[in-house]
Amino acid sequence: MRYVGIQTQIRRNNIMSMLLLLMFPVILLGTVWVFLALLNYFGGGYYDAYGNVVHVLDTSTVNYYFLQALPWVIGGVAIWFVIAFFANTSMIRHAVHARPLERRENPRIYNIVENLCMSCGMDMPQINIVDDPQLNAFASGINKQTYTVTLTTGIIDYLDDEELAGVIGHELTHIRNHDTLLLITSIIFVGIVSTIMELTMRTLYYNFLFGGAGRVDSDDDEHGSSLSWIAIMLVGIVCCAIAYLFTLLTRFAISRKREYMADAGGAELCGNPLALASALRKISKAPGLGSVKRADIAQLFIIEPKMSLHGVMGFMNSLFSTHPDTQKRIEVLEQF
Protein backbone atom coordinates (compact mmCIF):
# COMPACT_ATOMS: atom_id res chain seq x y z
CA MET A 1 0.00 0.00 0.00
CA ARG A 2 1.46 3.36 -1.02
CA TYR A 3 2.16 5.82 1.78
CA VAL A 4 -0.53 8.49 1.51
CA GLY A 5 0.32 12.13 2.12
CA ILE A 6 4.04 11.59 2.67
CA GLN A 7 5.09 14.88 1.02
CA THR A 8 2.64 16.84 3.15
CA GLN A 9 3.95 15.15 6.27
CA ILE A 10 7.54 15.85 5.23
CA ARG A 11 6.77 19.56 4.82
CA ARG A 12 5.04 19.71 8.19
CA ASN A 13 7.91 17.82 9.78
CA ASN A 14 10.48 20.19 8.28
CA ILE A 15 8.60 23.26 9.54
CA MET A 16 8.29 21.79 13.04
CA SER A 17 11.95 20.73 13.03
CA MET A 18 13.09 24.22 12.05
CA LEU A 19 11.00 25.71 14.87
CA LEU A 20 12.53 23.23 17.30
CA LEU A 21 15.99 24.01 15.96
CA LEU A 22 15.46 27.71 16.64
CA MET A 23 14.90 26.76 20.27
CA PHE A 24 18.60 25.97 20.73
CA PRO A 25 19.90 29.58 20.61
CA VAL A 26 16.83 30.72 22.55
CA ILE A 27 17.61 28.18 25.28
CA LEU A 28 21.28 29.21 25.34
CA LEU A 29 20.58 32.94 25.60
CA GLY A 30 17.79 32.31 28.10
CA THR A 31 20.22 30.37 30.28
CA VAL A 32 22.67 33.29 30.24
CA TRP A 33 19.92 35.71 31.34
CA VAL A 34 18.71 33.39 34.12
CA PHE A 35 22.29 32.94 35.34
CA LEU A 36 22.80 36.71 35.56
CA ALA A 37 19.39 37.14 37.21
CA LEU A 38 20.18 34.57 39.89
CA LEU A 39 23.53 36.20 40.57
CA ASN A 40 21.83 39.56 40.91
CA TYR A 41 19.10 38.19 43.18
CA PHE A 42 21.27 36.20 45.57
CA GLY A 43 24.30 38.47 45.34
CA GLY A 44 22.52 41.58 46.57
CA GLY A 45 19.80 42.50 49.00
CA TYR A 46 19.33 44.57 52.15
CA TYR A 47 18.42 44.11 55.79
CA ASP A 48 14.88 44.86 56.88
CA ALA A 49 13.86 46.27 60.24
CA TYR A 50 14.04 42.82 61.83
CA GLY A 51 17.57 42.14 60.60
CA ASN A 52 16.51 39.68 57.90
CA VAL A 53 18.15 39.78 54.50
CA VAL A 54 15.68 40.70 51.75
CA HIS A 55 16.64 39.77 48.18
CA VAL A 56 15.39 41.88 45.27
CA LEU A 57 15.82 41.27 41.55
CA ASP A 58 17.05 44.36 39.72
CA THR A 59 16.00 43.57 36.14
CA SER A 60 17.51 46.76 34.70
CA THR A 61 20.94 45.75 36.01
CA VAL A 62 20.47 42.19 34.76
CA ASN A 63 19.49 43.43 31.30
CA TYR A 64 22.49 45.76 31.23
CA TYR A 65 24.98 42.97 31.92
CA PHE A 66 23.10 40.64 29.58
CA LEU A 67 23.49 43.11 26.71
CA GLN A 68 27.17 43.47 27.59
CA ALA A 69 27.67 39.70 27.49
CA LEU A 70 25.50 39.12 24.43
CA PRO A 71 28.14 39.86 21.72
CA TRP A 72 30.68 37.61 23.46
CA VAL A 73 28.22 34.75 23.85
CA ILE A 74 26.93 34.98 20.28
CA GLY A 75 30.42 35.45 18.85
CA GLY A 76 31.91 32.53 20.77
CA VAL A 77 29.06 30.17 19.93
CA ALA A 78 29.08 31.27 16.27
CA ILE A 79 32.81 30.56 15.86
CA TRP A 80 32.43 27.22 17.63
CA PHE A 81 29.41 26.33 15.49
CA VAL A 82 31.03 27.24 12.15
CA ILE A 83 34.15 25.18 12.88
CA ALA A 84 32.14 22.14 13.99
CA PHE A 85 29.61 22.54 11.17
CA PHE A 86 32.12 22.42 8.34
CA ALA A 87 34.42 19.86 9.99
CA ASN A 88 31.60 17.43 10.84
CA THR A 89 32.26 15.05 7.95
CA SER A 90 35.87 14.35 8.87
CA MET A 91 35.01 14.27 12.59
CA ILE A 92 32.30 11.63 12.09
CA ARG A 93 34.47 9.56 9.76
CA HIS A 94 37.29 9.63 12.29
CA ALA A 95 34.95 8.78 15.19
CA VAL A 96 33.60 5.61 13.52
CA HIS A 97 36.89 4.70 11.75
CA ALA A 98 35.20 4.68 8.35
CA ARG A 99 36.91 4.56 4.97
CA PRO A 100 35.65 5.14 1.41
CA LEU A 101 34.27 2.07 -0.34
CA GLU A 102 35.50 1.72 -3.93
CA ARG A 103 33.31 0.25 -6.65
CA ARG A 104 35.71 -2.56 -7.49
CA GLU A 105 35.78 -3.57 -3.82
CA ASN A 106 32.03 -4.18 -3.63
CA PRO A 107 30.06 -3.62 -6.87
CA ARG A 108 26.97 -5.12 -5.19
CA ILE A 109 26.60 -2.16 -2.82
CA TYR A 110 27.33 0.35 -5.57
CA ASN A 111 24.64 -1.15 -7.80
CA ILE A 112 22.04 -1.00 -5.02
CA VAL A 113 22.85 2.64 -4.20
CA GLU A 114 22.94 3.68 -7.87
CA ASN A 115 19.61 2.04 -8.65
CA LEU A 116 17.91 3.69 -5.67
CA CYS A 117 19.39 7.10 -6.51
CA MET A 118 18.27 6.85 -10.15
CA SER A 119 14.76 5.83 -9.08
CA CYS A 120 14.34 9.03 -7.03
CA GLY A 121 16.48 11.33 -9.19
CA MET A 122 19.11 12.21 -6.62
CA ASP A 123 22.89 12.47 -6.91
CA MET A 124 24.80 9.48 -5.62
CA PRO A 125 26.38 10.13 -2.22
CA GLN A 126 29.79 8.97 -1.04
CA ILE A 127 29.76 5.39 0.28
CA ASN A 128 31.83 4.61 3.35
CA ILE A 129 32.42 1.31 5.09
CA VAL A 130 33.34 0.44 8.66
CA ASP A 131 35.11 -2.83 9.39
CA ASP A 132 32.85 -3.99 12.19
CA PRO A 133 30.82 -7.21 12.57
CA GLN A 134 27.90 -5.39 14.22
CA LEU A 135 24.95 -4.30 12.10
CA ASN A 136 24.37 -0.62 11.46
CA ALA A 137 24.18 2.14 8.88
CA PHE A 138 23.81 5.89 8.88
CA ALA A 139 23.72 8.95 6.64
CA SER A 140 25.71 12.15 7.22
CA GLY A 141 26.74 15.35 5.48
CA ILE A 142 25.43 18.87 4.96
CA ASN A 143 25.48 19.26 1.17
CA LYS A 144 25.98 17.35 -2.10
CA GLN A 145 29.75 17.43 -1.66
CA THR A 146 29.63 15.81 1.79
CA TYR A 147 26.53 13.56 1.74
CA THR A 148 27.62 10.08 2.80
CA VAL A 149 26.02 6.71 3.47
CA THR A 150 28.08 4.57 5.84
CA LEU A 151 27.60 0.80 6.25
CA THR A 152 29.29 -1.74 8.49
CA THR A 153 30.79 -4.92 7.04
CA GLY A 154 28.43 -6.81 9.33
CA ILE A 155 25.28 -5.35 7.79
CA ILE A 156 26.62 -5.88 4.26
CA ASP A 157 27.38 -9.54 4.92
CA TYR A 158 24.26 -10.39 6.96
CA LEU A 159 21.43 -8.75 4.97
CA ASP A 160 20.23 -9.85 1.55
CA ASP A 161 19.91 -7.44 -1.39
CA GLU A 162 16.28 -6.48 -0.72
CA GLU A 163 16.93 -5.83 2.97
CA LEU A 164 20.01 -3.77 2.13
CA ALA A 165 17.98 -1.78 -0.40
CA GLY A 166 15.48 -0.97 2.35
CA VAL A 167 18.23 0.15 4.73
CA ILE A 168 20.03 2.23 2.11
CA GLY A 169 16.69 3.68 0.99
CA HIS A 170 16.09 4.73 4.61
CA GLU A 171 19.45 6.53 4.71
CA LEU A 172 18.95 8.15 1.30
CA THR A 173 15.59 9.47 2.54
CA HIS A 174 17.39 11.11 5.46
CA ILE A 175 19.55 12.93 2.91
CA ARG A 176 16.61 13.84 0.63
CA ASN A 177 14.64 15.24 3.58
CA HIS A 178 17.69 17.24 4.80
CA ASP A 179 17.60 15.31 8.07
CA THR A 180 21.38 15.02 8.22
CA LEU A 181 21.74 18.81 8.13
CA LEU A 182 19.27 19.29 10.97
CA LEU A 183 20.63 16.44 13.08
CA ILE A 184 24.23 17.60 12.75
CA THR A 185 23.15 21.12 13.70
CA SER A 186 21.35 19.78 16.78
CA ILE A 187 24.38 17.63 17.70
CA ILE A 188 26.61 20.72 17.61
CA PHE A 189 24.26 22.79 19.80
CA VAL A 190 23.91 19.98 22.34
CA GLY A 191 27.69 19.59 22.28
CA ILE A 192 28.18 23.29 23.00
CA VAL A 193 25.84 23.23 26.00
CA SER A 194 27.24 19.96 27.37
CA THR A 195 30.82 21.23 27.03
CA ILE A 196 29.98 24.46 28.87
CA MET A 197 28.32 22.39 31.59
CA GLU A 198 31.36 20.11 31.88
CA LEU A 199 33.76 23.06 32.10
CA THR A 200 31.60 24.64 34.81
CA MET A 201 31.62 21.44 36.85
CA ARG A 202 35.37 21.01 36.44
CA THR A 203 35.95 24.61 37.53
CA LEU A 204 33.79 24.07 40.62
CA TYR A 205 35.61 20.84 41.43
CA TYR A 206 39.10 22.32 41.20
CA ASN A 207 38.07 25.50 43.02
CA PHE A 208 36.65 23.43 45.87
CA LEU A 209 39.62 21.03 45.90
CA PHE A 210 42.40 23.61 45.77
CA GLY A 211 40.56 26.73 46.90
CA GLY A 212 37.52 26.63 49.17
CA ALA A 213 38.40 23.42 50.96
CA GLY A 214 41.82 24.73 51.88
CA ARG A 215 40.75 28.10 53.29
CA VAL A 216 41.13 28.81 56.97
CA ASP A 217 38.26 30.35 58.82
CA SER A 218 40.44 33.03 60.40
CA ASP A 219 40.60 34.84 57.11
CA ASP A 220 36.91 35.80 56.87
CA ASP A 221 37.17 37.86 53.70
CA GLU A 222 39.06 35.20 51.83
CA HIS A 223 36.75 32.46 53.08
CA GLY A 224 33.67 34.47 52.16
CA SER A 225 35.04 35.10 48.71
CA SER A 226 35.60 31.37 48.24
CA LEU A 227 32.04 30.57 49.31
CA SER A 228 30.66 33.22 46.98
CA TRP A 229 32.62 31.71 44.09
CA ILE A 230 31.27 28.24 44.86
CA ALA A 231 27.73 29.64 45.06
CA ILE A 232 28.20 31.27 41.65
CA MET A 233 29.45 28.02 40.14
CA LEU A 234 26.53 26.08 41.64
CA VAL A 235 24.11 28.53 40.06
CA GLY A 236 25.95 28.04 36.77
CA ILE A 237 25.67 24.26 37.02
CA VAL A 238 21.92 24.43 37.69
CA CYS A 239 21.41 26.73 34.69
CA CYS A 240 23.55 24.53 32.42
CA ALA A 241 21.74 21.38 33.57
CA ILE A 242 18.35 22.94 32.79
CA ALA A 243 19.58 24.14 29.39
CA TYR A 244 21.07 20.73 28.63
CA LEU A 245 17.79 18.98 29.51
CA PHE A 246 15.82 21.27 27.19
CA THR A 247 18.30 20.83 24.33
CA LEU A 248 18.13 17.05 24.72
CA LEU A 249 14.33 17.08 24.67
CA THR A 250 14.40 19.29 21.57
CA ARG A 251 16.87 16.99 19.84
CA PHE A 252 14.76 13.94 20.67
CA ALA A 253 11.67 15.58 19.17
CA ILE A 254 13.57 16.26 15.94
CA SER A 255 15.08 12.78 15.66
CA ARG A 256 12.12 10.55 16.52
CA LYS A 257 9.74 12.06 13.97
CA ARG A 258 12.32 11.86 11.23
CA GLU A 259 13.01 8.16 11.78
CA TYR A 260 9.41 7.30 10.96
CA MET A 261 9.56 9.48 7.84
CA ALA A 262 12.82 7.84 6.75
CA ASP A 263 11.27 4.39 7.22
CA ALA A 264 8.33 5.40 5.04
CA GLY A 265 10.61 6.87 2.39
CA GLY A 266 12.92 3.86 2.47
CA ALA A 267 9.98 1.49 2.04
CA GLU A 268 8.74 3.53 -0.90
CA LEU A 269 12.18 3.65 -2.54
CA CYS A 270 12.91 -0.06 -2.30
CA GLY A 271 9.30 -0.99 -3.07
CA ASN A 272 9.23 -3.61 -0.34
CA PRO A 273 8.26 -2.41 3.16
CA LEU A 274 8.51 -5.95 4.53
CA ALA A 275 12.17 -6.12 3.46
CA LEU A 276 12.99 -3.02 5.53
CA ALA A 277 10.96 -4.45 8.44
CA SER A 278 12.96 -7.68 8.18
CA ALA A 279 16.22 -5.69 8.09
CA LEU A 280 15.29 -3.73 11.23
CA ARG A 281 14.43 -6.98 13.00
CA LYS A 282 17.86 -8.42 12.15
CA ILE A 283 19.74 -5.22 13.00
CA SER A 284 18.04 -4.97 16.39
CA LYS A 285 19.78 -8.22 17.43
CA ALA A 286 23.28 -6.74 17.05
CA PRO A 287 23.15 -2.95 16.59
CA GLY A 288 25.92 -0.49 17.21
CA LEU A 289 29.56 0.05 16.36
CA GLY A 290 32.20 -1.39 18.65
CA SER A 291 34.50 1.61 18.44
CA VAL A 292 31.82 4.29 18.96
CA LYS A 293 31.06 5.34 22.53
CA ARG A 294 29.65 8.80 21.80
CA ALA A 295 25.88 9.19 22.12
CA ASP A 296 25.80 12.10 19.67
CA ILE A 297 27.28 9.93 16.90
CA ALA A 298 25.11 6.94 17.85
CA GLN A 299 21.95 8.97 17.24
CA LEU A 300 22.76 8.91 13.51
CA PHE A 301 22.56 5.10 13.38
CA ILE A 302 19.52 3.41 11.88
CA ILE A 303 19.02 1.75 15.29
CA GLU A 304 20.50 3.25 18.41
CA PRO A 305 22.46 0.53 20.30
CA LYS A 306 20.76 1.12 23.65
CA MET A 307 17.36 0.51 22.05
CA SER A 308 18.16 -3.23 22.19
CA LEU A 309 17.85 -3.24 26.01
CA HIS A 310 14.76 -4.67 27.65
CA GLY A 311 12.86 -4.38 30.91
CA VAL A 312 13.20 -1.33 33.17
CA MET A 313 16.46 -0.19 31.56
CA GLY A 314 14.88 -0.48 28.14
CA PHE A 315 11.94 1.63 29.28
CA MET A 316 14.19 4.33 30.77
CA ASN A 317 16.34 4.41 27.65
CA SER A 318 13.26 4.70 25.44
CA LEU A 319 12.27 7.88 27.28
CA PHE A 320 15.58 9.53 26.45
CA SER A 321 16.33 7.94 23.09
CA THR A 322 16.54 9.80 19.81
CA HIS A 323 14.94 6.80 18.07
CA PRO A 324 11.42 5.39 18.38
CA ASP A 325 10.98 1.83 19.57
CA THR A 326 12.23 -0.58 16.89
CA GLN A 327 9.26 -2.93 17.27
CA LYS A 328 6.85 -0.03 16.69
CA ARG A 329 8.74 0.90 13.54
CA ILE A 330 8.47 -2.69 12.30
CA GLU A 331 4.74 -2.79 13.02
CA VAL A 332 4.18 0.42 11.05
CA LEU A 333 6.12 -0.96 8.06
CA GLU A 334 4.13 -4.20 8.13
CA GLN A 335 0.92 -2.19 7.72
CA PHE A 336 1.99 -0.84 4.30
C-alpha positions as CSV (number, residue, x, y, z in Angstrom):
1,M,0.0,0.0,0.0
2,R,1.5,3.4,-1.0
3,Y,2.2,5.8,1.8
4,V,-0.5,8.5,1.5
5,G,0.3,12.1,2.1
6,I,4.0,11.6,2.7
7,Q,5.1,14.9,1.0
8,T,2.6,16.8,3.1
9,Q,3.9,15.2,6.3
10,I,7.5,15.8,5.2
11,R,6.8,19.6,4.8
12,R,5.0,19.7,8.2
13,N,7.9,17.8,9.8
14,N,10.5,20.2,8.3
15,I,8.6,23.3,9.5
16,M,8.3,21.8,13.0
17,S,12.0,20.7,13.0
18,M,13.1,24.2,12.1
19,L,11.0,25.7,14.9
20,L,12.5,23.2,17.3
21,L,16.0,24.0,16.0
22,L,15.5,27.7,16.6
23,M,14.9,26.8,20.3
24,F,18.6,26.0,20.7
25,P,19.9,29.6,20.6
26,V,16.8,30.7,22.6
27,I,17.6,28.2,25.3
28,L,21.3,29.2,25.3
29,L,20.6,32.9,25.6
30,G,17.8,32.3,28.1
31,T,20.2,30.4,30.3
32,V,22.7,33.3,30.2
33,W,19.9,35.7,31.3
34,V,18.7,33.4,34.1
35,F,22.3,32.9,35.3
36,L,22.8,36.7,35.6
37,A,19.4,37.1,37.2
38,L,20.2,34.6,39.9
39,L,23.5,36.2,40.6
40,N,21.8,39.6,40.9
41,Y,19.1,38.2,43.2
42,F,21.3,36.2,45.6
43,G,24.3,38.5,45.3
44,G,22.5,41.6,46.6
45,G,19.8,42.5,49.0
46,Y,19.3,44.6,52.1
47,Y,18.4,44.1,55.8
48,D,14.9,44.9,56.9
49,A,13.9,46.3,60.2
50,Y,14.0,42.8,61.8
51,G,17.6,42.1,60.6
52,N,16.5,39.7,57.9
53,V,18.2,39.8,54.5
54,V,15.7,40.7,51.7
55,H,16.6,39.8,48.2
56,V,15.4,41.9,45.3
57,L,15.8,41.3,41.6
58,D,17.1,44.4,39.7
59,T,16.0,43.6,36.1
60,S,17.5,46.8,34.7
61,T,20.9,45.7,36.0
62,V,20.5,42.2,34.8
63,N,19.5,43.4,31.3
64,Y,22.5,45.8,31.2
65,Y,25.0,43.0,31.9
66,F,23.1,40.6,29.6
67,L,23.5,43.1,26.7
68,Q,27.2,43.5,27.6
69,A,27.7,39.7,27.5
70,L,25.5,39.1,24.4
71,P,28.1,39.9,21.7
72,W,30.7,37.6,23.5
73,V,28.2,34.7,23.9
74,I,26.9,35.0,20.3
75,G,30.4,35.5,18.9
76,G,31.9,32.5,20.8
77,V,29.1,30.2,19.9
78,A,29.1,31.3,16.3
79,I,32.8,30.6,15.9
80,W,32.4,27.2,17.6
81,F,29.4,26.3,15.5
82,V,31.0,27.2,12.2
83,I,34.2,25.2,12.9
84,A,32.1,22.1,14.0
85,F,29.6,22.5,11.2
86,F,32.1,22.4,8.3
87,A,34.4,19.9,10.0
88,N,31.6,17.4,10.8
89,T,32.3,15.0,7.9
90,S,35.9,14.4,8.9
91,M,35.0,14.3,12.6
92,I,32.3,11.6,12.1
93,R,34.5,9.6,9.8
94,H,37.3,9.6,12.3
95,A,34.9,8.8,15.2
96,V,33.6,5.6,13.5
97,H,36.9,4.7,11.7
98,A,35.2,4.7,8.3
99,R,36.9,4.6,5.0
100,P,35.6,5.1,1.4
101,L,34.3,2.1,-0.3
102,E,35.5,1.7,-3.9
103,R,33.3,0.2,-6.7
104,R,35.7,-2.6,-7.5
105,E,35.8,-3.6,-3.8
106,N,32.0,-4.2,-3.6
107,P,30.1,-3.6,-6.9
108,R,27.0,-5.1,-5.2
109,I,26.6,-2.2,-2.8
110,Y,27.3,0.4,-5.6
111,N,24.6,-1.1,-7.8
112,I,22.0,-1.0,-5.0
113,V,22.9,2.6,-4.2
114,E,22.9,3.7,-7.9
115,N,19.6,2.0,-8.7
116,L,17.9,3.7,-5.7
117,C,19.4,7.1,-6.5
118,M,18.3,6.8,-10.1
119,S,14.8,5.8,-9.1
120,C,14.3,9.0,-7.0
121,G,16.5,11.3,-9.2
122,M,19.1,12.2,-6.6
123,D,22.9,12.5,-6.9
124,M,24.8,9.5,-5.6
125,P,26.4,10.1,-2.2
126,Q,29.8,9.0,-1.0
127,I,29.8,5.4,0.3
128,N,31.8,4.6,3.4
129,I,32.4,1.3,5.1
130,V,33.3,0.4,8.7
131,D,35.1,-2.8,9.4
132,D,32.8,-4.0,12.2
133,P,30.8,-7.2,12.6
134,Q,27.9,-5.4,14.2
135,L,24.9,-4.3,12.1
136,N,24.4,-0.6,11.5
137,A,24.2,2.1,8.9
138,F,23.8,5.9,8.9
139,A,23.7,9.0,6.6
140,S,25.7,12.1,7.2
141,G,26.7,15.3,5.5
142,I,25.4,18.9,5.0
143,N,25.5,19.3,1.2
144,K,26.0,17.3,-2.1
145,Q,29.7,17.4,-1.7
146,T,29.6,15.8,1.8
147,Y,26.5,13.6,1.7
148,T,27.6,10.1,2.8
149,V,26.0,6.7,3.5
150,T,28.1,4.6,5.8
151,L,27.6,0.8,6.2
152,T,29.3,-1.7,8.5
153,T,30.8,-4.9,7.0
154,G,28.4,-6.8,9.3
155,I,25.3,-5.3,7.8
156,I,26.6,-5.9,4.3
157,D,27.4,-9.5,4.9
158,Y,24.3,-10.4,7.0
159,L,21.4,-8.8,5.0
160,D,20.2,-9.8,1.6
161,D,19.9,-7.4,-1.4
162,E,16.3,-6.5,-0.7
163,E,16.9,-5.8,3.0
164,L,20.0,-3.8,2.1
165,A,18.0,-1.8,-0.4
166,G,15.5,-1.0,2.3
167,V,18.2,0.1,4.7
168,I,20.0,2.2,2.1
169,G,16.7,3.7,1.0
170,H,16.1,4.7,4.6
171,E,19.5,6.5,4.7
172,L,18.9,8.2,1.3
173,T,15.6,9.5,2.5
174,H,17.4,11.1,5.5
175,I,19.5,12.9,2.9
176,R,16.6,13.8,0.6
177,N,14.6,15.2,3.6
178,H,17.7,17.2,4.8
179,D,17.6,15.3,8.1
180,T,21.4,15.0,8.2
181,L,21.7,18.8,8.1
182,L,19.3,19.3,11.0
183,L,20.6,16.4,13.1
184,I,24.2,17.6,12.8
185,T,23.1,21.1,13.7
186,S,21.4,19.8,16.8
187,I,24.4,17.6,17.7
188,I,26.6,20.7,17.6
189,F,24.3,22.8,19.8
190,V,23.9,20.0,22.3
191,G,27.7,19.6,22.3
192,I,28.2,23.3,23.0
193,V,25.8,23.2,26.0
194,S,27.2,20.0,27.4
195,T,30.8,21.2,27.0
196,I,30.0,24.5,28.9
197,M,28.3,22.4,31.6
198,E,31.4,20.1,31.9
199,L,33.8,23.1,32.1
200,T,31.6,24.6,34.8
201,M,31.6,21.4,36.8
202,R,35.4,21.0,36.4
203,T,36.0,24.6,37.5
204,L,33.8,24.1,40.6
205,Y,35.6,20.8,41.4
206,Y,39.1,22.3,41.2
207,N,38.1,25.5,43.0
208,F,36.6,23.4,45.9
209,L,39.6,21.0,45.9
210,F,42.4,23.6,45.8
211,G,40.6,26.7,46.9
212,G,37.5,26.6,49.2
213,A,38.4,23.4,51.0
214,G,41.8,24.7,51.9
215,R,40.7,28.1,53.3
216,V,41.1,28.8,57.0
217,D,38.3,30.3,58.8
218,S,40.4,33.0,60.4
219,D,40.6,34.8,57.1
220,D,36.9,35.8,56.9
221,D,37.2,37.9,53.7
222,E,39.1,35.2,51.8
223,H,36.8,32.5,53.1
224,G,33.7,34.5,52.2
225,S,35.0,35.1,48.7
226,S,35.6,31.4,48.2
227,L,32.0,30.6,49.3
228,S,30.7,33.2,47.0
229,W,32.6,31.7,44.1
230,I,31.3,28.2,44.9
231,A,27.7,29.6,45.1
232,I,28.2,31.3,41.6
233,M,29.4,28.0,40.1
234,L,26.5,26.1,41.6
235,V,24.1,28.5,40.1
236,G,25.9,28.0,36.8
237,I,25.7,24.3,37.0
238,V,21.9,24.4,37.7
239,C,21.4,26.7,34.7
240,C,23.5,24.5,32.4
241,A,21.7,21.4,33.6
242,I,18.4,22.9,32.8
243,A,19.6,24.1,29.4
244,Y,21.1,20.7,28.6
245,L,17.8,19.0,29.5
246,F,15.8,21.3,27.2
247,T,18.3,20.8,24.3
248,L,18.1,17.1,24.7
249,L,14.3,17.1,24.7
250,T,14.4,19.3,21.6
251,R,16.9,17.0,19.8
252,F,14.8,13.9,20.7
253,A,11.7,15.6,19.2
254,I,13.6,16.3,15.9
255,S,15.1,12.8,15.7
256,R,12.1,10.6,16.5
257,K,9.7,12.1,14.0
258,R,12.3,11.9,11.2
259,E,13.0,8.2,11.8
260,Y,9.4,7.3,11.0
261,M,9.6,9.5,7.8
262,A,12.8,7.8,6.8
263,D,11.3,4.4,7.2
264,A,8.3,5.4,5.0
265,G,10.6,6.9,2.4
266,G,12.9,3.9,2.5
267,A,10.0,1.5,2.0
268,E,8.7,3.5,-0.9
269,L,12.2,3.7,-2.5
270,C,12.9,-0.1,-2.3
271,G,9.3,-1.0,-3.1
272,N,9.2,-3.6,-0.3
273,P,8.3,-2.4,3.2
274,L,8.5,-6.0,4.5
275,A,12.2,-6.1,3.5
276,L,13.0,-3.0,5.5
277,A,11.0,-4.5,8.4
278,S,13.0,-7.7,8.2
279,A,16.2,-5.7,8.1
280,L,15.3,-3.7,11.2
281,R,14.4,-7.0,13.0
282,K,17.9,-8.4,12.2
283,I,19.7,-5.2,13.0
284,S,18.0,-5.0,16.4
285,K,19.8,-8.2,17.4
286,A,23.3,-6.7,17.1
287,P,23.1,-3.0,16.6
288,G,25.9,-0.5,17.2
289,L,29.6,0.0,16.4
290,G,32.2,-1.4,18.7
291,S,34.5,1.6,18.4
292,V,31.8,4.3,19.0
293,K,31.1,5.3,22.5
294,R,29.6,8.8,21.8
295,A,25.9,9.2,22.1
296,D,25.8,12.1,19.7
297,I,27.3,9.9,16.9
298,A,25.1,6.9,17.9
299,Q,22.0,9.0,17.2
300,L,22.8,8.9,13.5
301,F,22.6,5.1,13.4
302,I,19.5,3.4,11.9
303,I,19.0,1.7,15.3
304,E,20.5,3.2,18.4
305,P,22.5,0.5,20.3
306,K,20.8,1.1,23.7
307,M,17.4,0.5,22.0
308,S,18.2,-3.2,22.2
309,L,17.9,-3.2,26.0
310,H,14.8,-4.7,27.7
311,G,12.9,-4.4,30.9
312,V,13.2,-1.3,33.2
313,M,16.5,-0.2,31.6
314,G,14.9,-0.5,28.1
315,F,11.9,1.6,29.3
316,M,14.2,4.3,30.8
317,N,16.3,4.4,27.6
318,S,13.3,4.7,25.4
319,L,12.3,7.9,27.3
320,F,15.6,9.5,26.5
321,S,16.3,7.9,23.1
322,T,16.5,9.8,19.8
323,H,14.9,6.8,18.1
324,P,11.4,5.4,18.4
325,D,11.0,1.8,19.6
326,T,12.2,-0.6,16.9
327,Q,9.3,-2.9,17.3
328,K,6.9,0.0,16.7
329,R,8.7,0.9,13.5
330,I,8.5,-2.7,12.3
331,E,4.7,-2.8,13.0
332,V,4.2,0.4,11.0
333,L,6.1,-1.0,8.1
334,E,4.1,-4.2,8.1
335,Q,0.9,-2.2,7.7
336,F,2.0,-0.8,4.3
